[in-house]
Structures are given as C-alpha cells and as structure tokens.
Amino acid sequence: MWEIDPKSFSTHFRVPGRAVLRFRCTAEHLEARCDGGRDTEENVVAACLYCNNNRHKRKRPKDPASYANFVRSRLERGRWHPFRLKHRPG
C-alpha cells in the first residue's frame, strides 16, 4: 500500500497508470459504521482502497475474524491481492 507517493509505489511494483489508485492506504472498519462500528483503535485497521471498497459489497460479508483469516491465508499463498504485483529489484 502507499499513503503519500503513488508514483514511487507504481515504479517499484510496476503497477500501470490508474491501477495504482486501488493500492492507496485507507482506514477499514472491521465492523462497518453503518452496522454500528465505531472509530476506535480496535475497530479500524489499514487496508488498500480496493479491499476496503469491496469487503462489504459481498452478498454475505465475512465477519471481522473470518475476513482476517481469509487475508492471512492469501498472504501465506503469496496472493494477498487480486492484482498481481511484480517487484522490480533495486
């Protein structure tokens, strides 16, 4: 994820054009605000814009613990994000 410099992130991971925008760092509410979630340290985590926008759009969104397990399993398989990143050495 990037917070300040999308150009550097784009160059480093070879993310083309506007696709870099989906990797912007955002605040993800584990329990959505519309469901009563609050702006507390326990309820807010960092997430890329893509994941933040799509997690709650599912027909049956996963609860926070299940979603955390889902993300961890994708990380273990090297597939943390649907958009494949290519690290450019150096």
C-alpha positions in Angstrom: 0.0 0.0 0.0 1.0 3.6 -0.4 0.0 6.6 1.6 1.8 9.6 0.1 3.7 8.6 -3.0 1.8 6.6 -5.6 4.5 7.2 -8.3 7.2 5.5 -6.2 4.9 2.6 -5.5 3.9 2.3 -9.1 7.6 2.2 -10.2 8.7 -0.2 -7.5 5.9 -2.7 -8.2 5.4 -2.0 -11.9 1.7 -1.0 -11.4 0.5 0.7 -14.5 -1.4 4.1 -14.7 -4.5 4.5 -12.6 -4.3 0.9 -11.3 -2.0 2.3 -8.6 -5.0 4.1 -7.0 -6.5 0.8 -5.8 -3.4 0.3 -3.5 -3.9 3.6 -1.6 -3.9 3.0 2.2 -7.3 3.6 3.8 -8.9 3.1 7.2 -11.0 -0.1 7.1 -13.7 -0.5 9.8 -13.9 -4.2 10.9 -17.5 -3.6 11.9 -18.9 -1.2 9.3 -20.0 2.2 10.6 -23.4 1.6 9.0 -23.7 -1.5 11.3 -22.8 0.5 14.4 -19.0 0.2 14.1 -17.1 3.0 15.8 -13.9 4.9 15.1 -11.8 3.0 17.7 -8.4 1.5 17.6 -9.9 -2.0 18.0 -12.2 -1.5 15.0 -10.0 0.3 12.5 -7.2 -1.3 10.5 -5.2 -0.3 7.4 -6.4 -1.7 4.1 -5.9 -0.9 0.5 -8.7 1.1 -1.2 -9.7 -2.0 -3.3 -10.2 -4.2 -0.3 -11.9 -1.5 1.7 -14.4 -0.8 -1.0 -15.2 -4.5 -1.8 -15.3 -6.3 1.5 -18.8 -5.0 2.5 -20.2 -5.3 -1.0 -20.4 -9.1 -0.9 -23.8 -10.7 -0.7 -22.7 -12.3 2.6 -19.8 -10.2 4.0 -17.4 -12.1 6.3 -17.3 -11.2 9.9 -14.0 -9.5 11.0 -12.4 -12.7 12.4 -13.2 -14.7 9.3 -12.0 -11.9 7.0 -8.7 -11.7 8.9 -8.3 -15.5 8.4 -9.1 -15.1 4.7 -6.5 -12.4 4.3 -3.9 -14.3 6.2 -4.4 -17.4 4.1 -4.0 -15.3 0.9 -0.8 -13.8 2.3 0.6 -17.3 3.0 0.0 -18.3 -0.6 1.5 -15.1 -1.9 -1.8 -13.9 -3.3 -2.8 -11.1 -0.9 -4.4 -9.1 -3.6 -6.3 -9.9 -6.9 -3.9 -7.6 -8.8 -0.6 -9.3 -9.0 2.4 -7.1 -8.1 5.8 -7.5 -9.8 8.6 -6.3 -7.6 11.3 -4.5 -9.5 14.7 -5.2 -7.8 16.8 -2.2 -6.8 
